[in-house]
């Protein structure tokens, strides 16, 4: 039977097009065979799902050294699909054949070593779910609300399951010499981004990851292997890692002295700000997920995280911080991982609301107001902005980015 004739027969038998496919009618897609197994050897998402990473042309002069943003408003749960994980590059994405990959460990060690990718995969495996956040996440908002959408205010943030080998195991094989207290981690891309890492962190929970969300790390995320430093700012998670040098002091690389320093109100700067502070943001409603035409019950939902440990509590306000209610934390609540929070709300058309979330971690650290953060940090830095964020819900349901004291 020809396709057109078969379609006519299906409709005549009671199958209806999408516009009229409400139950109990038989929808068109349920009355004909679809593609079979192995039609797509590497699976793709539905053609109806269109969320993508996005790029801000004016943010950096060249895409080779730029950033893309995760569409947080479209995320469910706490795991970011690998294809939507935000990117930050300094020299473009290198194409590294896995057979040619090498990781060198040298410096203050008894036995300088070189590992192949297969060497790393033969060692005891570790796996951990944790977030990664660029320290400049939200950095354009220090002086006032600028970006329209949670993708751009907070989208340099993603959560993944990373799998690899503990850095402690690799350093034990090399043997640390007396005085060892710092590492220099260097990437294998054209920029050779290098960062100083305290040895104490390396011996705690750091690892070299060769897998992400159940498959090989994506090229944009460091294939074949990258450094993972749970809770630390993302620029220290060196991608395409090629060498680790052990030393007795920090290196003060050009990246650390010129690029990743926090400017303070007195003119001085903080050299090493490793840990990402406790933070949260409402991802629905938000500018991308407005309430236009949807009065009534709403579930306010968002993400909270802390580089110091577990999120203990998230409070939500709909009146700009005058009153707060405690949200439900969805399991799992993991250390140094994204945590999903939810709370019900009744919105009536014509009502103006100021939506805020305020997170607290297990160590008692609490998100500050923007006024309190500016008092302590000034407005000249672009890094580590973790203040309470505000979405204004207009009477017609439109949601916009604002700042209030």
DOMIPA-690841 format. One record per residue: residue in three letters; x, y, z of N, C-alpha, C, O in turn. Coordinates in steps of 0.2 Angstrom, whole numbers, plus 5000, padded with zeros to 4 digits. Layout:
# residues N
ALAXYZXYZXYZXYZ;...
END
This chain:
# residues 405
UNK500449945000500050005000500450065000500950075004;UNK500350114996500750174995500650215002500150205005;UNK501150255004501150295010500450335011500150335016;UNK500250375005499650415006499050375007498650395011;UNK499050315003498450275004498450245011497850235014;UNK498950225014499050195020498750245025498450225030;UNK499050305025498850365029498050375029497750385034;UNK497750375023497050385022496650325026496150335029;UNK496950265025496650205028496650215036496150195039;UNK497250235039497350245046496850295048496450285054;UNK496750345045496250405047495550375047495150395051;UNK495450345042494750315041494550265046493950255048;UNK495050235049494950185054494950215061494750175066;UNK494950275062494850315068495450345071495450385076;UNK496050345068496650375070496650455068496450465062;UNK496750495073496650565071497350605072497850585075;UNK497450665068498050705068498050735075497650725079;UNK498650755077498850785083498350835086498150825092;UNK498050875082497650925085496950895088496650925092;UNK496850835085496150805088496350735091495850695092;UNK496950735094497150665097497050655104497350615107;UNK496550695107496450695114496150625116495650605112;UNK496250595121495950525123495150535123494950595125;UNK494750485121494950415120495150405112495250345110;UNK495250455108495350455101496050415100496450425105;UNK496150385095496750355093497250395090497050415084;UNK497750425092498250465089498550435083498650375082;UNK498750475078499050455072499650415073499750365070;UNK500050445078500750405079500650345082501150305082;UNK500050325085499950265088499650215084499450155086;UNK499550225077499250185073499650165067499450125062;UNK500250175067500750155062501450145065501650175070;UNK501850105061502450085064502950145063502950175058;UNK503450145068503950195067504550165066504650105064;UNK505150205066505850175064505950115069505750115075;UNK506350075067506550015071507150025075507450075075;UNK507449965078508049965081508649985077508649955071;UNK509150015079509750035076509650085070510050085065;UNK509050115069508950165064509450225066509650255061;UNK509550235072510050285074510550255079510450245085;UNK511150225076511650195081511850235087511950205092;UNK511850305086511950345092511350385093511250425089;UNK510950375098510350395099510350475099510750505102;UNK509750505097509650575097509050595101508550545102;UNK508950655103508350675107507750685102507850685096;UNK507150695105506550705100506650765096506950815099;UNK506450765090506450825086506050885089506150945087;UNK505650865094505250925097505550955103505351005105;UNK506150935105506550965110507051005107507450985103;UNK507051065109507551115105507951155110508351205107;UNK508051135116508451175121509251165118509451115117;UNK509551225118510251225116510651265120510451315124;UNK511351255120511851305123511751365119511651365113;UNK511851425122511851485118512551525119512851515124;UNK512651575115513251615115513051685115512651705112;UNK513451725118513351795119513951835114514451835117;UNK513751855108514351875104514751935107515351935106;UNK514451985111514852035113515252025120515652065122;UNK515151965122515451945129516151935128516551965132;UNK516351905123517151895121517251905114516751895110;UNK517851925112517951945105517951895100517951905094;UNK518051835102518251775098517951715101518051695107;UNK517551675097517251615099517851555101517651515105;UNK518451565099518951515101519051525108519351475111;UNK519051585111519151595118518451625121518451685123;UNK517951585122517351605124516951555128517251515131;UNK516351565129515951525133515251515130514951565127;UNK514951465131514251445130513851435136514151415141;UNK513251445136512851435143512351375143511951365138;UNK512251345148511751295149511051315150510951365153;UNK510551295146509851315147509551285153509151235153;UNK509751315159509451295165508751285166508451245169;UNK508351335162507651335163507351265160506751245161;UNK507751235156507451165153507751105156507551055154;UNK508151115161508451055165507951025169507551065172;UNK507950965170507550925175508050885179508550865177;UNK507850885186508350855191508950885192508950955192;UNK509550855192510150885194510750865189511250895190;UNK510550825184511050805179510950845173510450845170;UNK511550875171511450915164511650865159512250835159;UNK511250855153511450815148512150845145512250905145;UNK512550795143513250815141513250865135513650905135;UNK512750855131512750895125512450965127512451015122;UNK512250985133512051045135512451075141512351135143;UNK512951035142513451065147513851125145514051125139;UNK513851175149514151235147514851225145515251185147;UNK515151275140515851265138516251335140515951385140;UNK516851325141517251385142517951365139518251315142;UNK518151395134518751375131519251445130519051495130;UNK519851425130520351485130520751475123521151525121;UNK520751415120521151405114520751365109521051325105;UNK520051355109519751315105519751245108520151225113;UNK519451195104519351125107519851085103519851075097;UNK520351055106520851015102520550945101520150915104;UNK520850915095520650845093521150805095521650795091;UNK521150765100521650725103521450655102521050625105;UNK521850615098521750545097521850505104522350525107;UNK521450465106521550435113522150395113522450385119;UNK522450365108523050325108523650365109524150345111;UNK523550435107524150475108524150515114524650555116;UNK523650505118523550545124524050525130524250465130;UNK524350575133524850555139524750605144524550665143;UNK524750585150524750625156525450615160525650555162;UNK525850665161526450665164526350695171526050745173;UNK526650655176526750685183527450685185527850635184;UNK527750745187528450755188528550815193528050835196;UNK529150835194529250885200529550845206529950805206;UNK529250865212529450845218529150775219528750765224;UNK529350725215529150655216529750615215530250625212;UNK529650555218530250505218530250475211530850455209;UNK529750465207529750425201529250465196528650455196;UNK529550505192529150545187528850485182529150435180;UNK528250495181527850445177527450475171527250535171;UNK527350435166526950455161526350405160526550345159;UNK525750425160525150375159524850385153524750435150;UNK524650325150524250325144523550325146523350315152;UNK523050335142522350335144522150265146521750255151;UNK522450215143522350145145522650125152522350095156;UNK523150155153523450155160522950185165522850145170;UNK522650235164522250265169521650225170521350215175;UNK521350195164520750155165520850085168520450055170;UNK521550065169521650005172521650015180521649965184;UNK521750075182521750085189521050085193520550095189;UNK521050085199520350075203519950145201520250195201;UNK519350125199518850185197518450215202518250185207;UNK518450285202517950315206517450355202517550365196;UNK516850365205516350405201515950445206515850425212;UNK515850505204515550555208515050605204515250625199;UNK514450615207514050675204514250735208514250745214;UNK514450785204514550855207514450905202514450895196;UNK514350965204514251025199514951055198515451045201;UNK514951095192515551135190515251205188514751205185;UNK515551255191515351325190515951365188516451365192;UNK515851405183516351455181516351505187515751525188;UNK516951535189516851585194516551655192516351695196;UNK516551655185516251715182515451715181515151755179;UNK515151655184514451645183514051705187514151715193;UNK513651735183513351795186513751855186513551905189;UNK514351855184514851915185514551975181514852035183;UNK514151975176513952035173513452065177513152125175;UNK513152045183512652065186512952105193512552135197;UNK513552115193513852145199513552215200513452245206;UNK513552255195513352325195512552335194512352395195;UNK512252285192511552295191511252235186511652205183;UNK510652225186510352175182510452195175510252245172;UNK510752145171510852155164510552105159510252115154;UNK510652035161510551985157509751965157509551955163;UNK509451945152508751925151508751845151508851825145;UNK508651815156508551745156509051705161509651725162;UNK508851655164509251615169509851585165510351565168;UNK509751575159510251545155510851585155511451565155;UNK510751655155511351695155511551725161512151745162;UNK511051725166511251745173511651695177512051715181;UNK511451635176511751575179511951515175512151465178;UNK511951525169512051465164512751435164512951395160;UNK513251465167513951435167513951395173514451395177;UNK513551345173513451295179513151235176512651235172;UNK513451175178513151115175513251065181513751065185;UNK512951005180513050955185513050885181512650875176;UNK513550845183513750785179513950725184514150745189;UNK513850665182514250615185514950605181514950585175;UNK515450605185516150605182516450535185516350515190;UNK516750505180517150445182517850445180518050465174;UNK518250415184518950415182519350385188519150335191;UNK519950405189520450385194520650435199520750495197;UNK520650415205520850465210521550495209522050455208;UNK521650555210522350585209522750565215523350565214;UNK522450545221522850525226523250455224523750445226;UNK522850415220523150355218523750365213524250335214;UNK523650415209524250425204524850455208525350445206;UNK524750505212525250535216525650485220526250485221;UNK525250435223525550385227526050335223526550315225;UNK525850325217526250285212526950325211527450295210;UNK526850395210527450435209527850445215528450455214;UNK527550445221527950455227528050525228528550555225;UNK527750555233527850625235528550635239528650595243;UNK528950685237529550705240529350755246528850785246;UNK529850755251529750805257529650875254530050895249;UNK529250915257529150985255528550995250528351045248;UNK528350935247527750945242527150975245526950945250;UNK526851025242526251055245525851085239525251105241;UNK526051095233525651115228525751075221526251045220;UNK525251085217525251055210525151115205524851155207;UNK525451105200525351145194525051095189525351045186;UNK524351105187524051065182523951105176523751165176;UNK524151075170524151115164523751075158523851015158;UNK523451105154523051075149523451065143523951095142;UNK523151025138523451015132523151045126523351025120;UNK522751095127522451135121522951195119523551195122;UNK522851235114523251285112523451335117523951365116;UNK523051345122523151395127523551375133523951415136;UNK523651305133523951275139523851305146524251325150;UNK523151315147522951345153523251305159523251245159;UNK523551345164523851305170523551345176523551405176;UNK523451305181523251325188523551295193523751235193;UNK523751325199524051305205523451275209522951305210;UNK523551215212523151175215523451155222523951125222;UNK523151165228523451145234523451065234523051035232;UNK524051035237524150965237523550935242523350885240;UNK523350975247522850945251522250935247521850885249;UNK522050975243521450955238521550895234521150855233;UNK522150895231522350835227522250775231522050715228;UNK522450775237522450705241521750695244521650645247;UNK521250745243520650735246520150705241520050645241;UNK519850745237519350715232519450725225518950725221;UNK520050755223520150765216520250705212520550655215;UNK520150705206520250645202520250665194520050715192;UNK520550625190520650625183520050595180520050525181;UNK519650625177519050595174519150585166519350625163;UNK518950525164518950505157518250485155518150475149;UNK517750495159517050475157516550535161516750555166;UNK516050545157515550595160514850565158514650555152;UNK514450565163513750535162513650475158513250465154;UNK514150425160514150355157514450345151514450285148;UNK514750395148515150385142515750425142515850465147;UNK516150425137516850455136516650535137516150555134;UNK517150565141517050645141517050675134517350655130;UNK516550715133516450755127517150795125517450815130;UNK517250805119517850845117517850915120518350945123;UNK517250945120517151015123517251015131517451065134;UNK517250955134517350945141517950915143518150905149;UNK518450905138519150885140519350825137519850795140;UNK519050785133519250725130519950725128520150775125;UNK520350675130520150615133520050615141519750565143;UNK520350665144520350665151520450735154520750775151;UNK520150745160520150815163520250805170520150755173;UNK520450855173520450865181519750875183519450925181;UNK519550845189518950865192519150875199519450845203;UNK518950935202519050965208518350985211518151045211;UNK518050935214517350945217517351015221517751015226;UNK516851055220516751115224517251175222517051235224;UNK517751165219518151215217517951255210517551225206;UNK518151315209517951355203518151315197518651285197;UNK517751325192517751275186518451285182518651245179;UNK518751345182519351355178519951315180520451305177;UNK519851285187520451245189520351175187520751135188;UNK519751155185519651085182519951085175519551075170;UNK520551075175520951085169520751025164520750965165;UNK520551055158520351005153520950985148521451015148;UNK520850925145521350895141522050895145522550905142;UNK521950875151522550885155523150845153523050785151;UNK523750875152524350845150524950835155525350785154;UNK524950875160525450865165525250895171524850945172;UNK525550865177525450885183526150895186526550845187;UNK526350955188527050965191526950975199526551015201;UNK527250935203527250945210527850985213528350985210;UNK527651035217528051085219527951105227527551075230;UNK528351145229528351165236527951235237527951265243;UNK527751265232527351335232526951345226527051305221;UNK526451385226526051405220526451435215526951465216;UNK526251425209526651445203526551525201526951555198;UNK525951545203525751615201525751625193526151665191;UNK525451575190525451585182525051645180524751685184;UNK525151655173524851715171524151715171523751765171;UNK523851655171523051645172522851675179522351705180;UNK523251655184523051675191523251745192522851775196;UNK523751775190523951845191523551895187523451945190;UNK523351875181523051925177522251905176521851955175;UNK522051845176521351825174520951815180520351835180;UNK521151765184520751745189520851775196521051735201;UNK520851835197520951875203520351915205520051945200;UNK520151915211519551945213519752015216520152025221;UNK519552065212519652135214519252155220518652145220;UNK519552195225519152205231519052285231519452325228;UNK518652305236518552385236519152425238519152485236;UNK519652395242520152435244520752435238521252465240;UNK520652405233521152405227521552345227521952335222;UNK521552305233521952245233521552195229520952205227;UNK521852135228521452075225521552015229522152005232;UNK521051965229521151905232521451855227521151845221;UNK522051825228522451785223522051715222521951695216;UNK521951685227521651615227521051615230520951615236;UNK520451605226519751605229519551535226519251535220;UNK519651485229519551415226518851395226518551365221;UNK518551395232517851365233517251405231517251465232;UNK516851375227516251415225515751415231515651365234;UNK515551475232515151495238514451465237514151445232;UNK514051455243513351435243512951485238513051545239;UNK512551455234512151485229511551455228511451395229;UNK511051485224510451455222510151505217510251565217;UNK509651475213509251515208508651485206508651425206;UNK508151525206507451495203507451485196507651535192;UNK507351425193507351415186506651405183506651405177;UNK506151405187505451415185505051435191505051405196;UNK504651495190504651535184505251575183505651585188;UNK505451595177506051635175505851665169505351655166;UNK506251715166506151745160505951695154505551715150;UNK506251635154506151595148505551545150505251525145;UNK505251545156504751505158504251555162504151555168;UNK503851595158503451655161502751615163502651565162;UNK502351655166501751635168501151665164500551665166;UNK501351695158500851725154500251675152500451625149;UNK499651685154499151645152499051585156498751535155;UNK499451585162499451525166499351535173499751525178;UNK498751575175498651585182498451525186498251475183;UNK498451525192498351465197498951435200499451465201;UNK498951365201499451335204500051335200500051325194;UNK500651355204501251355201501751315205501751325211;UNK502251275203502751245207503351285205503651285200;UNK503551325210504251365210504751305211504751275216;UNK505251305206505751255206506451295205506451345201;UNK506951265207507651295206508251245208508051185210;UNK508851275208509451235209509751275215509851335215;UNK510051235219510551265224511151225225511151165223;UNK511751255227512351215227512851255232512751315233;UNK513351215234513851245238514451205237514451145237;UNK515051235236515651205235515951175241516451145241;UNK515651195247515951175253515551115256515851085261;UNK515051085253514751025255513951025253513851045247;UNK513550995257512850985255512451045257512651085261;UNK511951055253511451105254510951085259510751025259;UNK510851125265510451105270509751125270509251095272;UNK509651185267509051215267508951275261509451305260;UNK508351275258508251335254507551365255507051335256;UNK507651425256506951465258506851505251507251525248;UNK506151515250505851545244505451605247505051595251;UNK505551665243505051725245504751745238505051735233;UNK504151765239503751795233503651865234503251895229;UNK503851895239503751965240504452005241504452055245;UNK504951985238505652015238505952015245506352055247;UNK505851955249506251945255505851965261506151965267;UNK505251995261504952015267504651945271504751945277;UNK504451895267504251835270504551775267504651785260;UNK504751725270505051665267504751605269504451595275;UNK504751555265504451485266505051435264505451445259;UNK505051385268505651335267505351285261504851255262;UNK505751275256505651235251505851165252506251145257;UNK505551115248505751045249506351035245506351055239;UNK506850995247507450975244507250905241507150855244;UNK507350905234507250835231507850795232508450815231;UNK507750725233508350685233508550665226508150665222;UNK509250655226509750645231510050715233510050765228;UNK510150725239510550785241511250765243511350735248;UNK511650785238512350765238512850815240512750875238;UNK513450805242513950855244514250875237514450845233;UNK514250945237514650975231514250965225514550955219;UNK513650955225513150935219512650985219512451015224;UNK512350985213511751025212511150995216511150935217;UNK510751035219510151005223509551045220509551105220;UNK509051005219508451035216507951045222507851005226;UNK507651105222507151125227506451145224506451165218;UNK505951135227505251145225504851175230504851155236;UNK504351215228503851235233503251255229503251295224;UNK502651245231502051265228501851335229502051365234;UNK501451365224501351435225500651445220500551415215;UNK500251495223499651515219499751585216499751625220;UNK499751585210499851655206499151675203498951635199;UNK498951735204498351755201498551815196498951855197;UNK498251805190498451855185498251925188497751935191;UNK498751975186498652045189499052055195499152105198;UNK499351995198499752005204500552015202500751975198;UNK500852065205501552075204501952035210501752035216;UNK502452005208502851965213503551975212503751975206;UNK503951965218504651965217504951905220504951885226;UNK505151855215505351785217506051785219506551815215;UNK506251755225506951745227507051675230506551655233;UNK507651655230507851595234508451605238508851645236;UNK508551575243509051585248509351525251508951485254;UNK509951505249510151435251510651445257510951495258;UNK510651385261511051375267511451315266511051265264;UNK512051305267512351245267512451215274512351245279;UNK512751155274512851115280513351145285513351125291;UNK513751195283514151235287513851295290514251335293;UNK513251315288512951375290513051435286512851485287;UNK513351425280513451475275512851495272512451445270;UNK512651555271512051585269512151625263512551675264;UNK511751625258511751675252511651745255511151755259;UNK512051795253511951865255511551895251511351875245;UNK511251955253510952005248511452035244512052035245;UNK511252065238511652095234511952155237512552175236;UNK511652195242511852245246512452225250512952255250;UNK512352175254512852145258513452125255514052135257;UNK513352085249513952065245514352125242514952125242;UNK514052175240514352235237514752265243515352295242;UNK514452275249514852305254515452265256515952305258;UNK515452205255516052165257516552155251517152155252;UNK516252155245516752145239516752195234517152195229;UNK516352255234516352305230516052285223515552235223;UNK516152315218515852305211516352295205516152295200;UNK516952295207517452285202517652215200517952205194;UNK517452165204517652095202517052075197516552095197;UNK517252025194516751985190516651915193516251875190;UNK516951895198517051825200516651815207516551865211;UNK516351755208516051735214515451775216515451795222;UNK515051795212514451825214513951775216513651745211;UNK513751775222513251725224512651755228512351725232;UNK512551815226511951845230511351825228511251795223;UNK510851835232510151815231509851845225509951905224;UNK509551805220509351835214508651845214508251815217;UNK508451895210507651915210507451915203507651945198;UNK506851875202506451885196505751925198505451905203;UNK505651975194505052005195504451975190504551975184;UNK503951955193503351935189502851995188502552015193;UNK502852015182502352065181501652045181501451985181;UNK501152095181500452075182500152025176499751995177;UNK500552035170500251995165500651925164500551885160;UNK501051915169501451845170502151855167502551805167;UNK502351905163503051915161503551915167503351945172;UNK504051875166504551875171505251915168505451895163;UNK505451955173506051995171506551995176506451985182;UNK507152005174507752005179507852075182507852125179;UNK507852085189507852145192508352135198508552075200;UNK508552185201508952185208508552235213508352285211;UNK508452205219508252245224508652235230508952185231;UNK508652285235509052275241508752225246509052215251;
END
